[in-house]
Amino acid sequence: MRSFVRRAGRLTTAQERALTELWPVWGIDYGESALDLKALFGRAAKNVLEIGFGNGDTLAEDAASKPEQNFLGIEVHQPGVGRLLMHIERRNLSNVRVICHDAVEVLGAQIPPASLDTVNIYFPDPWPKKRHHKRRLIQPAFLGLLARAIKTQARLHIATDWLPYAEHIHACLNDSPDFNNAKHGQTLDDARHTGEVLRSETKFERRGRKLGHEVWDFIYQKG
């Protein structure tokens, strides 16, 4: 069951150029062989994965502020991929690589075991209708894939502005045998965002706050 619907979207001329000219430089085609992250980035460093990076603004900002780390982004929608490639070129970011494919399949086939230091999942689709809950990305099986891919003590950071999804994420994480709460207490209220700077603000977060939504940040670690 896919956690997304692949929308065609309208590519701008600049995004089309980026996908044509920059993808061969910074993009990674999906395959069934594990990636060599050290060779991919040309160095050994902490590896950060962002799943569903949207328009790429947050990932680019994080990569620019932490040049000592490697950033790998996964997104299924081409306009967002094109925009991130434009960020990479404009800001001369040598520490970012991009995959345009289903994150579940990428985690299962391309990400080596115990290779990631951080995984960020900011504002995944909440699939609010009950009949669509099975499409939600955060599920016990998906957490198992993440646990395989990240190192012991590595950080998992998930943010949402949809209360029913926050409740679901909280339950999945607390029931997981692989993850421990790294920052907050054990209740859902402990994860409510209070203004502390935990990450760069995203487009979806700004949109949600304008609608009066609260935000929950779940920060857990493996082991």
ROMIZA-840572 format. One record per residue (C-alpha): chain; x, y, z; residue number from 1. Coordinates in nm, 2 decimals. Layout:
<sites>
+-----+--------+--------+--------+-----+
! mol !     px !     py !     pz ! seq !
+-----+--------+--------+--------+-----+
!   A !      X !      Y !      Z ! NUM !
...
+-----+--------+--------+--------+-----+
</sites>
This chain:
<sites>
+-----+--------+--------+--------+-----+
! mol !     px !     py !     pz ! seq !
+-----+--------+--------+--------+-----+
!   A !   0.00 !   0.00 !   0.00 !   1 !
!   A !   0.15 !   0.33 !  -0.11 !   2 !
!   A !   0.17 !   0.61 !   0.14 !   3 !
!   A !   0.14 !   0.87 !  -0.14 !   4 !
!   A !  -0.04 !   0.94 !  -0.47 !   5 !
!   A !   0.20 !   1.05 !  -0.74 !   6 !
!   A !   0.06 !   1.38 !  -0.86 !   7 !
!   A !   0.19 !   1.50 !  -1.20 !   8 !
!   A !   0.22 !   1.87 !  -1.09 !   9 !
!   A !   0.33 !   2.15 !  -1.31 !  10 !
!   A !   0.70 !   2.18 !  -1.37 !  11 !
!   A !   0.84 !   2.52 !  -1.42 !  12 !
!   A !   1.09 !   2.58 !  -1.70 !  13 !
!   A !   1.36 !   2.61 !  -1.43 !  14 !
!   A !   1.26 !   2.28 !  -1.27 !  15 !
!   A !   1.26 !   2.10 !  -1.60 !  16 !
!   A !   1.61 !   2.23 !  -1.67 !  17 !
!   A !   1.72 !   2.12 !  -1.33 !  18 !
!   A !   1.58 !   1.77 !  -1.38 !  19 !
!   A !   1.75 !   1.75 !  -1.72 !  20 !
!   A !   2.09 !   1.90 !  -1.64 !  21 !
!   A !   2.14 !   1.86 !  -1.27 !  22 !
!   A !   1.98 !   1.52 !  -1.20 !  23 !
!   A !   2.28 !   1.33 !  -1.37 !  24 !
!   A !   2.51 !   1.52 !  -1.12 !  25 !
!   A !   2.32 !   1.50 !  -0.79 !  26 !
!   A !   2.04 !   1.25 !  -0.85 !  27 !
!   A !   2.04 !   0.88 !  -0.77 !  28 !
!   A !   1.84 !   0.64 !  -0.98 !  29 !
!   A !   1.65 !   0.37 !  -0.79 !  30 !
!   A !   1.81 !   0.03 !  -0.80 !  31 !
!   A !   1.80 !  -0.29 !  -0.60 !  32 !
!   A !   2.17 !  -0.28 !  -0.49 !  33 !
!   A !   2.28 !  -0.11 !  -0.17 !  34 !
!   A !   2.44 !   0.23 !  -0.21 !  35 !
!   A !   2.80 !   0.29 !  -0.10 !  36 !
!   A !   2.74 !   0.62 !   0.09 !  37 !
!   A !   3.11 !   0.69 !   0.14 !  38 !
!   A !   3.17 !   0.66 !  -0.23 !  39 !
!   A !   2.85 !   0.85 !  -0.32 !  40 !
!   A !   2.95 !   1.16 !  -0.11 !  41 !
!   A !   3.33 !   1.11 !  -0.16 !  42 !
!   A !   3.39 !   1.11 !   0.21 !  43 !
!   A !   3.30 !   0.94 !   0.54 !  44 !
!   A !   3.07 !   1.17 !   0.75 !  45 !
!   A !   2.74 !   1.16 !   0.94 !  46 !
!   A !   2.46 !   1.07 !   0.71 !  47 !
!   A !   2.12 !   1.24 !   0.74 !  48 !
!   A !   1.82 !   1.12 !   0.55 !  49 !
!   A !   1.51 !   1.33 !   0.50 !  50 !
!   A !   1.20 !   1.15 !   0.37 !  51 !
!   A !   0.94 !   1.35 !   0.18 !  52 !
!   A !   1.13 !   1.68 !   0.16 !  53 !
!   A !   0.86 !   1.86 !  -0.03 !  54 !
!   A !   1.00 !   2.17 !  -0.20 !  55 !
!   A !   1.34 !   2.10 !  -0.06 !  56 !
!   A !   1.38 !   2.44 !   0.12 !  57 !
!   A !   1.43 !   2.28 !   0.47 !  58 !
!   A !   1.67 !   2.02 !   0.35 !  59 !
!   A !   1.88 !   2.28 !   0.16 !  60 !
!   A !   1.89 !   2.50 !   0.47 !  61 !
!   A !   2.00 !   2.22 !   0.69 !  62 !
!   A !   2.27 !   2.11 !   0.44 !  63 !
!   A !   2.40 !   2.46 !   0.41 !  64 !
!   A !   2.42 !   2.51 !   0.78 !  65 !
!   A !   2.59 !   2.17 !   0.84 !  66 !
!   A !   2.85 !   2.13 !   0.56 !  67 !
!   A !   3.03 !   1.86 !   0.76 !  68 !
!   A !   2.73 !   1.62 !   0.72 !  69 !
!   A !   2.60 !   1.43 !   0.42 !  70 !
!   A !   2.23 !   1.48 !   0.33 !  71 !
!   A !   2.02 !   1.23 !   0.13 !  72 !
!   A !   1.67 !   1.34 !   0.03 !  73 !
!   A !   1.38 !   1.12 !  -0.09 !  74 !
!   A !   1.08 !   1.27 !  -0.26 !  75 !
!   A !   0.83 !   1.13 !  -0.51 !  76 !
!   A !   0.71 !   1.45 !  -0.67 !  77 !
!   A !   0.92 !   1.59 !  -0.95 !  78 !
!   A !   0.85 !   1.96 !  -0.90 !  79 !
!   A !   1.00 !   1.94 !  -0.55 !  80 !
!   A !   1.29 !   1.74 !  -0.67 !  81 !
!   A !   1.36 !   2.00 !  -0.94 !  82 !
!   A !   1.34 !   2.28 !  -0.68 !  83 !
!   A !   1.59 !   2.10 !  -0.45 !  84 !
!   A !   1.83 !   2.05 !  -0.74 !  85 !
!   A !   1.80 !   2.43 !  -0.81 !  86 !
!   A !   1.89 !   2.49 !  -0.44 !  87 !
!   A !   2.19 !   2.26 !  -0.47 !  88 !
!   A !   2.32 !   2.45 !  -0.78 !  89 !
!   A !   2.25 !   2.80 !  -0.65 !  90 !
!   A !   2.39 !   2.74 !  -0.30 !  91 !
!   A !   2.68 !   2.52 !  -0.43 !  92 !
!   A !   2.59 !   2.24 !  -0.19 !  93 !
!   A !   2.82 !   1.95 !  -0.24 !  94 !
!   A !   2.68 !   1.75 !   0.05 !  95 !
!   A !   2.33 !   1.67 !  -0.09 !  96 !
!   A !   2.21 !   1.38 !  -0.30 !  97 !
!   A !   1.85 !   1.32 !  -0.42 !  98 !
!   A !   1.63 !   1.01 !  -0.49 !  99 !
!   A !   1.29 !   1.03 !  -0.66 ! 100 !
!   A !   1.13 !   0.71 !  -0.56 ! 101 !
!   A !   0.91 !   0.54 !  -0.29 ! 102 !
!   A !   1.09 !   0.57 !   0.04 ! 103 !
!   A !   0.98 !   0.22 !   0.16 ! 104 !
!   A !   1.14 !   0.06 !  -0.14 ! 105 !
!   A !   1.46 !   0.27 !  -0.11 ! 106 !
!   A !   1.49 !   0.18 !   0.26 ! 107 !
!   A !   1.45 !  -0.19 !   0.18 ! 108 !
!   A !   1.69 !  -0.20 !  -0.11 ! 109 !
!   A !   1.93 !   0.09 !  -0.13 ! 110 !
!   A !   2.01 !   0.20 !   0.22 ! 111 !
!   A !   2.27 !  -0.02 !   0.38 ! 112 !
!   A !   2.21 !  -0.15 !   0.74 ! 113 !
!   A !   2.32 !   0.08 !   1.02 ! 114 !
!   A !   2.44 !   0.35 !   0.79 ! 115 !
!   A !   2.23 !   0.65 !   0.89 ! 116 !
!   A !   2.29 !   0.89 !   1.18 ! 117 !
!   A !   1.96 !   1.08 !   1.16 ! 118 !
!   A !   1.63 !   1.04 !   0.98 ! 119 !
!   A !   1.39 !   1.34 !   0.95 ! 120 !
!   A !   1.03 !   1.30 !   0.84 ! 121 !
!   A !   0.86 !   1.64 !   0.85 ! 122 !
!   A !   0.48 !   1.67 !   0.80 ! 123 !
!   A !   0.41 !   1.35 !   0.61 ! 124 !
!   A !   0.06 !   1.32 !   0.45 ! 125 !
!   A !  -0.18 !   1.25 !   0.75 ! 126 !
!   A !  -0.44 !   1.07 !   0.53 ! 127 !
!   A !  -0.72 !   1.20 !   0.75 ! 128 !
!   A !  -1.00 !   0.99 !   0.63 ! 129 !
!   A !  -1.04 !   0.66 !   0.82 ! 130 !
!   A !  -1.05 !   0.45 !   0.51 ! 131 !
!   A !  -0.71 !   0.59 !   0.41 ! 132 !
!   A !  -0.53 !   0.54 !   0.75 ! 133 !
!   A !  -0.36 !   0.23 !   0.61 ! 134 !
!   A !  -0.18 !   0.46 !   0.36 ! 135 !
!   A !   0.00 !   0.65 !   0.64 ! 136 !
!   A !   0.38 !   0.63 !   0.61 ! 137 !
!   A !   0.44 !   0.58 !   0.99 ! 138 !
!   A !   0.34 !   0.22 !   1.06 ! 139 !
!   A !   0.51 !  -0.05 !   1.27 ! 140 !
!   A !   0.65 !  -0.22 !   0.96 ! 141 !
!   A !   0.80 !   0.11 !   0.84 ! 142 !
!   A !   0.96 !   0.17 !   1.17 ! 143 !
!   A !   1.12 !  -0.17 !   1.14 ! 144 !
!   A !   1.27 !  -0.06 !   0.81 ! 145 !
!   A !   1.41 !   0.25 !   0.97 ! 146 !
!   A !   1.55 !   0.06 !   1.26 ! 147 !
!   A !   1.74 !  -0.16 !   1.02 ! 148 !
!   A !   1.89 !   0.14 !   0.83 ! 149 !
!   A !   2.00 !   0.36 !   1.12 ! 150 !
!   A !   2.28 !   0.32 !   1.37 ! 151 !
!   A !   2.23 !   0.25 !   1.74 ! 152 !
!   A !   2.16 !   0.58 !   1.92 ! 153 !
!   A !   2.08 !   0.74 !   1.59 ! 154 !
!   A !   1.80 !   1.00 !   1.59 ! 155 !
!   A !   1.45 !   0.98 !   1.44 ! 156 !
!   A !   1.26 !   1.31 !   1.42 ! 157 !
!   A !   0.90 !   1.31 !   1.30 ! 158 !
!   A !   0.68 !   1.62 !   1.29 ! 159 !
!   A !   0.31 !   1.66 !   1.22 ! 160 !
!   A !   0.04 !   1.93 !   1.27 ! 161 !
!   A !  -0.25 !   1.68 !   1.25 ! 162 !
!   A !  -0.37 !   1.56 !   1.60 ! 163 !
!   A !  -0.51 !   1.22 !   1.50 ! 164 !
!   A !  -0.19 !   1.14 !   1.31 ! 165 !
!   A !   0.02 !   1.27 !   1.61 ! 166 !
!   A !  -0.18 !   1.02 !   1.83 ! 167 !
!   A !  -0.11 !   0.74 !   1.58 ! 168 !
!   A !   0.27 !   0.83 !   1.55 ! 169 !
!   A !   0.30 !   0.85 !   1.93 ! 170 !
!   A !   0.14 !   0.50 !   1.97 ! 171 !
!   A !   0.35 !   0.34 !   1.70 ! 172 !
!   A !   0.68 !   0.48 !   1.85 ! 173 !
!   A !   0.59 !   0.39 !   2.20 ! 174 !
!   A !   0.50 !   0.04 !   2.10 ! 175 !
!   A !   0.81 !  -0.01 !   1.89 ! 176 !
!   A !   1.08 !  -0.24 !   2.04 ! 177 !
!   A !   1.35 !  -0.05 !   1.85 ! 178 !
!   A !   1.30 !   0.32 !   1.95 ! 179 !
!   A !   1.33 !   0.51 !   2.28 ! 180 !
!   A !   1.20 !   0.86 !   2.35 ! 181 !
!   A !   1.51 !   1.08 !   2.33 ! 182 !
!   A !   1.39 !   1.42 !   2.43 ! 183 !
!   A !   1.04 !   1.45 !   2.56 ! 184 !
!   A !   0.83 !   1.27 !   2.82 ! 185 !
!   A !   0.61 !   0.98 !   2.75 ! 186 !
!   A !   0.28 !   1.16 !   2.69 ! 187 !
!   A !   0.15 !   1.31 !   2.36 ! 188 !
!   A !   0.14 !   1.65 !   2.53 ! 189 !
!   A !   0.51 !   1.63 !   2.60 ! 190 !
!   A !   0.57 !   1.63 !   2.22 ! 191 !
!   A !   0.37 !   1.94 !   2.15 ! 192 !
!   A !   0.59 !   2.21 !   2.00 ! 193 !
!   A !   0.64 !   2.50 !   2.23 ! 194 !
!   A !   0.86 !   2.73 !   2.02 ! 195 !
!   A !   1.20 !   2.57 !   2.09 ! 196 !
!   A !   1.42 !   2.56 !   1.78 ! 197 !
!   A !   1.43 !   2.20 !   1.69 ! 198 !
!   A !   1.46 !   2.23 !   1.31 ! 199 !
!   A !   1.40 !   2.47 !   1.02 ! 200 !
!   A !   1.04 !   2.57 !   0.97 ! 201 !
!   A !   0.87 !   2.40 !   0.67 ! 202 !
!   A !   0.62 !   2.53 !   0.41 ! 203 !
!   A !   0.36 !   2.28 !   0.54 ! 204 !
!   A !   0.42 !   2.39 !   0.90 ! 205 !
!   A !   0.36 !   2.75 !   0.81 ! 206 !
!   A !   0.04 !   2.66 !   0.63 ! 207 !
!   A !  -0.08 !   2.45 !   0.92 ! 208 !
!   A !  -0.01 !   2.73 !   1.18 ! 209 !
!   A !  -0.20 !   2.98 !   0.97 ! 210 !
!   A !  -0.50 !   2.74 !   1.00 ! 211 !
!   A !  -0.45 !   2.73 !   1.37 ! 212 !
!   A !  -0.30 !   2.39 !   1.39 ! 213 !
!   A !  -0.06 !   2.28 !   1.67 ! 214 !
!   A !   0.26 !   2.10 !   1.59 ! 215 !
!   A !   0.40 !   1.79 !   1.75 ! 216 !
!   A !   0.77 !   1.69 !   1.73 ! 217 !
!   A !   0.86 !   1.33 !   1.81 ! 218 !
!   A !   1.24 !   1.28 !   1.87 ! 219 !
!   A !   1.34 !   0.92 !   1.94 ! 220 !
!   A !   1.65 !   0.72 !   1.91 ! 221 !
!   A !   1.73 !   0.36 !   1.83 ! 222 !
!   A !   1.83 !   0.13 !   2.11 ! 223 !
+-----+--------+--------+--------+-----+
</sites>
